[in-house]
Amino acid sequence: MAIAIILHGGAGDWNTYDTGKAKDILEKAAYIGLKILKNNGSSLDAVEKSINHLENSGYFDAGLGSVTQNDGKIRMDAGIMDGSNLKCGAVAAIEDIKNPISVARKVMEKTSHCLIVSKFAAEFAVKNGFKTIKIKPKQLFKKHSSDTVGAIALDKKGNIAVGNSTGGVYGKMIPGRVGDSPIAGAGYYADAYAGAATTGIGESFIRTVMSKQAVDMAKEKPLKDAVRTALKIVRQKTGCNGGIIMLDKNGDYAAHHTTKAMPWVYKKG
């Protein structure tokens, strides 16, 4: 079986310098995931560990780089899904945990639930061995308008996994707002055939259930057409721009965005 991984650093108003720096970090994250896959690791492991690298970099709007809400606090969302059995786990509005994607995986593997939120998500994390850390805002706003980070991986067994992690929209109108990143079918989705991860204004992907739509479309048309059609629908139905990455069971991939830029990296073993 082919092994492959694709990651993105958010669709937004990136400039050339910031895009280059983002791609350097994404390259390192991709190699972390690819090494896991080459050593017979699972697609879930590859997705989690590669996103951990992005969360820990402090450069993206995820983990240590998360932006603040309008009350000055940082609350993060993350979700992960196993395409082989449709199991998923997610956390939303979680505080003081630097790797929300890892907590999301614990939700998937240790509970019968799909989503845990707010202080209860943090309490669940602590009970499962995660240390709390006070995340300090790196800057008042993201000059390159970075967004969610996401990853999709295919392992040697042919299993696909997908994950998202984000600090959400800067200055959210209401603290506690949740976007598409932790919502399966909207911000991320994977089944036995393919996986998709979106980036942009979360409400637009929730309203169109776009990651699930994209995976279904990929079964009927080439991936490159599926991602373009997906974003066209989002634009027509909601007026919003964004980006999407996809990966299928053959290791084929596609990435598309309707924003100024979207740094992304693909690696195939």
Backbone torsions as a table, in degrees:
resi	resn	phi	psi	omega
1	MET	NA	146.2	175.0
2	ALA	-72.3	151.7	170.7
3	ILE	-121.1	145.3	-176.7
4	ALA	-161.3	158.7	176.2
5	ILE	-149.3	142.2	176.1
6	ILE	-135.0	138.5	-178.3
7	LEU	-135.7	153.1	173.2
8	HIS	-132.8	159.8	-179.3
9	GLY	-114.8	14.6	176.0
10	GLY	107.7	136.7	176.0
11	ALA	-90.2	129.9	-178.6
12	GLY	-176.6	-158.7	-175.1
13	ASP	-93.0	58.5	-177.9
14	TRP	-74.1	142.4	170.2
15	ASN	-97.7	173.3	-173.2
16	THR	-61.3	-43.8	-178.4
17	TYR	-64.4	-48.2	-177.6
18	ASP	-65.4	-36.2	178.3
19	THR	-63.6	-41.9	179.0
20	GLY	-62.8	-43.1	179.2
21	LYS	-66.0	-40.9	179.1
22	ALA	-62.1	-42.0	-178.6
23	LYS	-66.8	-32.8	175.9
24	ASP	-61.1	-44.3	179.5
25	ILE	-68.2	-39.9	178.2
26	LEU	-63.6	-37.6	177.6
27	GLU	-59.6	-46.3	179.9
28	LYS	-63.2	-41.5	178.8
29	ALA	-64.0	-39.5	179.9
30	ALA	-64.0	-40.6	179.5
31	TYR	-67.7	-32.7	174.7
32	ILE	-61.4	-47.1	179.1
33	GLY	-66.2	-41.2	-178.5
34	LEU	-65.4	-38.5	178.0
35	LYS	-61.7	-41.3	177.3
36	ILE	-60.8	-44.6	-178.9
37	LEU	-65.6	-39.9	179.5
38	LYS	-65.5	-29.5	179.8
39	ASN	-92.1	25.9	177.2
40	ASN	68.3	19.7	175.9
41	GLY	-74.0	163.9	-177.5
42	SER	-82.9	159.6	176.6
43	SER	-63.0	-32.0	176.6
44	LEU	-63.5	-43.9	177.9
45	ASP	-60.6	-44.6	-177.9
46	ALA	-62.9	-42.9	179.2
47	VAL	-65.5	-47.7	-178.1
48	GLU	-61.6	-49.6	-174.3
49	LYS	-71.3	-34.5	177.7
50	SER	-69.0	-38.6	177.2
51	ILE	-70.1	-34.8	174.4
52	ASN	-53.6	-42.7	-179.6
53	HIS	-62.6	-39.6	178.9
54	LEU	-69.6	-40.2	177.4
55	GLU	-63.4	-40.0	-176.6
56	ASN	-77.7	-16.0	-176.8
57	SER	-68.7	-27.3	-178.0
58	GLY	74.0	5.9	-175.1
59	TYR	-96.4	-30.0	-178.0
60	PHE	-99.7	168.0	176.7
61	ASP	-81.4	70.1	-179.4
62	ALA	-164.8	145.9	177.5
63	GLY	56.0	-126.9	-175.8
64	LEU	-67.5	-13.0	179.6
65	GLY	-102.7	9.8	-174.7
66	SER	-63.1	144.1	179.4
67	VAL	-85.0	165.3	-178.2
68	THR	-89.9	156.7	171.5
69	GLN	-89.1	-179.5	-172.0
70	ASN	-70.8	-7.3	174.3
71	ASP	-99.1	9.1	177.1
72	GLY	84.7	-0.3	-178.7
73	LYS	-98.3	156.5	177.8
74	ILE	-104.0	124.1	175.8
75	ARG	-131.4	134.1	-171.1
76	MET	-120.6	156.3	177.6
77	ASP	-126.4	150.0	175.6
78	ALA	-159.5	152.3	177.5
79	GLY	-149.7	151.1	179.9
80	ILE	-142.9	148.2	-176.1
81	MET	-144.1	140.4	177.7
82	ASP	-102.7	111.2	-176.0
83	GLY	-67.9	-19.4	-177.2
84	SER	-71.7	-25.7	-177.5
85	ASN	-136.8	3.7	179.4
86	LEU	65.1	16.5	175.0
87	LYS	-75.7	143.5	178.2
88	CYS	-145.3	160.2	177.2
89	GLY	-146.3	146.5	-177.4
90	ALA	-155.0	157.1	172.2
91	VAL	-130.7	150.3	178.9
92	ALA	-138.7	145.8	179.2
93	ALA	53.7	37.3	178.8
94	ILE	-85.6	140.5	-178.9
95	GLU	-117.4	151.9	169.0
96	ASP	64.3	25.4	175.2
97	ILE	-125.8	122.3	-171.7
98	LYS	-78.7	-19.1	-178.9
99	ASN	-126.4	74.6	-179.1
100	PRO	-58.7	-30.6	-178.9
101	ILE	-62.5	-33.7	179.9
102	SER	-72.5	-33.7	176.1
103	VAL	-68.4	-40.1	178.2
104	ALA	-58.4	-40.3	178.8
105	ARG	-65.4	-36.8	176.8
106	LYS	-63.5	-38.2	177.8
107	VAL	-60.5	-42.8	-179.5
108	MET	-65.5	-41.7	-171.8
109	GLU	-90.2	-25.7	-173.6
110	LYS	-110.9	-3.6	178.8
111	THR	-132.8	172.3	175.3
112	SER	-97.2	8.8	-176.7
113	HIS	-98.3	166.1	176.4
114	CYS	-106.3	-28.8	-173.0
115	LEU	-146.7	129.6	174.8
116	ILE	-124.8	139.7	-171.3
117	VAL	-124.4	163.4	168.7
118	SER	54.5	-140.9	-175.4
119	LYS	-64.0	-24.7	179.9
120	PHE	-70.8	-31.5	176.0
121	ALA	-68.0	-41.3	178.5
122	ALA	-66.6	-40.4	177.8
123	GLU	-63.3	-40.6	177.6
124	PHE	-62.4	-41.0	-179.9
125	ALA	-62.1	-47.3	-179.4
126	VAL	-61.8	-41.6	179.3
127	LYS	-63.3	-23.1	-179.0
128	ASN	-104.8	22.8	170.0
129	GLY	92.6	4.7	179.1
130	PHE	-84.5	139.0	177.8
131	LYS	-90.4	143.4	176.4
132	THR	-83.3	148.7	-179.9
133	ILE	-146.6	135.1	179.5
134	LYS	-81.1	109.2	-178.3
135	ILE	-83.8	123.4	-178.8
136	LYS	-95.2	132.7	178.3
137	PRO	-57.2	131.1	-179.4
138	LYS	-77.3	-31.9	-177.6
139	GLN	-158.2	162.9	-177.8
140	LEU	-71.6	-27.2	177.3
141	PHE	-154.1	162.1	179.0
142	LYS	-90.3	110.8	-176.0
143	LYS	-65.7	-25.2	-180.0
144	HIS	-101.9	9.2	175.7
145	SER	52.1	43.1	178.0
146	SER	-69.8	162.6	-173.1
147	ASP	-136.9	-153.4	175.5
148	THR	-46.3	145.2	166.0
149	VAL	-105.5	148.5	-177.8
150	GLY	-147.5	158.4	179.4
151	ALA	-149.1	148.1	174.0
152	ILE	-134.3	136.7	-179.3
153	ALA	-135.1	152.0	176.3
154	LEU	-124.1	123.4	-177.7
155	ASP	-100.0	179.4	-174.9
156	LYS	-66.3	-19.9	177.2
157	LYS	-85.5	-3.3	-179.7
158	GLY	86.7	10.3	179.7
159	ASN	-86.2	139.9	179.2
160	ILE	-109.6	137.4	174.4
161	ALA	-132.3	153.7	-179.5
162	VAL	-140.6	148.9	177.9
163	GLY	-151.4	154.5	176.9
164	ASN	-132.5	151.6	171.3
165	SER	-149.0	138.3	-176.5
166	THR	-157.2	156.4	170.8
167	GLY	-96.9	-2.2	177.6
168	GLY	82.5	-165.2	-177.3
169	VAL	-80.9	134.8	177.8
170	TYR	-62.7	133.9	177.0
171	GLY	64.0	40.6	-179.8
172	LYS	-47.8	138.9	-177.4
173	MET	-56.4	-45.3	-178.9
174	ILE	-125.2	120.3	176.4
175	PRO	-54.8	133.7	-177.4
176	GLY	102.7	-5.5	175.5
177	ARG	-57.5	137.7	178.7
178	VAL	-119.8	130.9	178.9
179	GLY	-93.7	-154.6	-175.6
180	ASP	-84.5	-18.2	-170.8
181	SER	-55.2	-39.0	179.6
182	PRO	-94.9	7.8	-175.4
183	ILE	-104.7	109.6	179.7
184	ALA	-61.8	134.8	-178.6
185	GLY	96.4	-26.0	179.1
186	ALA	-100.0	-66.8	-178.1
187	GLY	-89.5	-20.6	179.6
188	TYR	-156.1	150.4	176.7
189	TYR	-165.0	144.5	175.3
190	ALA	-149.1	142.2	170.0
191	ASP	-134.1	-162.4	-176.6
192	ALA	-70.3	-16.8	-176.3
193	TYR	-95.5	-44.9	-174.5
194	ALA	-159.2	169.5	175.7
195	GLY	-133.7	152.4	179.2
196	ALA	-141.2	146.1	175.8
197	ALA	-137.9	134.2	-176.5
198	THR	-109.3	165.0	177.7
199	THR	-152.1	137.0	-178.4
200	GLY	144.6	-150.6	178.0
201	ILE	-73.9	110.4	-171.6
202	GLY	-55.8	-38.5	-177.4
203	GLU	-59.2	-33.5	-178.7
204	SER	-68.4	-33.8	179.4
205	PHE	-81.2	-27.0	174.2
206	ILE	-68.5	-46.1	-176.3
207	ARG	-64.7	-29.0	-178.8
208	THR	-103.3	-1.9	-178.2
209	VAL	48.0	51.8	-161.8
210	MET	-76.2	-33.1	-179.3
211	SER	-65.9	-38.3	176.5
212	LYS	-67.3	-42.6	178.2
213	GLN	-59.4	-43.5	-177.6
214	ALA	-62.9	-43.4	178.8
215	VAL	-62.5	-42.4	179.0
216	ASP	-65.0	-40.0	179.1
217	MET	-65.7	-32.3	-178.5
218	ALA	-66.4	-17.3	178.0
219	LYS	-81.2	-11.8	-177.0
220	GLU	-115.2	-16.6	-176.6
221	LYS	-149.0	164.0	178.2
222	PRO	-56.3	148.1	-177.9
223	LEU	-55.8	-40.1	-177.7
224	LYS	-62.7	-32.5	177.0
225	ASP	-76.6	-34.6	-179.9
226	ALA	-63.2	-44.9	-177.7
227	VAL	-68.6	-36.1	179.1
228	ARG	-69.5	-41.0	177.9
229	THR	-64.9	-40.0	-179.6
230	ALA	-58.8	-49.4	-178.4
231	LEU	-71.8	-27.7	175.4
232	LYS	-65.4	-41.8	178.1
233	ILE	-63.3	-44.9	179.2
234	VAL	-58.0	-44.6	-179.5
235	ARG	-64.7	-44.2	-178.0
236	GLN	-68.0	-40.1	-174.2
237	LYS	-83.7	-31.5	-173.8
238	THR	-123.8	-14.3	-178.7
239	GLY	79.2	9.4	-176.2
240	CYS	-104.7	152.6	175.0
241	ASN	-101.3	169.3	179.1
242	GLY	176.1	-159.9	-179.8
243	GLY	-147.8	163.8	179.8
244	ILE	-153.8	142.3	172.3
245	ILE	-120.6	151.5	179.4
246	MET	-142.6	154.6	177.6
247	LEU	-148.5	134.8	179.9
248	ASP	-112.8	-179.5	-173.3
249	LYS	-67.3	-14.5	177.4
250	ASN	-92.9	-3.1	-177.2
251	GLY	87.9	3.3	176.0
252	ASP	-75.0	151.1	-172.6
253	TYR	-139.6	167.4	172.7
254	ALA	-157.0	149.5	176.6
255	ALA	-146.5	137.3	-179.2
256	HIS	-152.0	149.5	176.9
257	HIS	-147.1	152.7	176.8
258	THR	-113.6	8.0	173.8
259	THR	-91.7	-178.8	179.8
260	LYS	-58.3	-41.7	-179.5
261	ALA	-159.1	165.1	174.4
262	MET	-154.7	100.9	178.7
263	PRO	-66.6	133.2	179.2
264	TRP	-152.3	158.8	-177.3
265	VAL	-141.0	140.2	176.8
266	TYR	-128.1	137.1	176.9
267	LYS	-135.1	139.0	178.6
268	LYS	-128.2	133.3	-177.6
269	GLY	-75.9	NA	NA
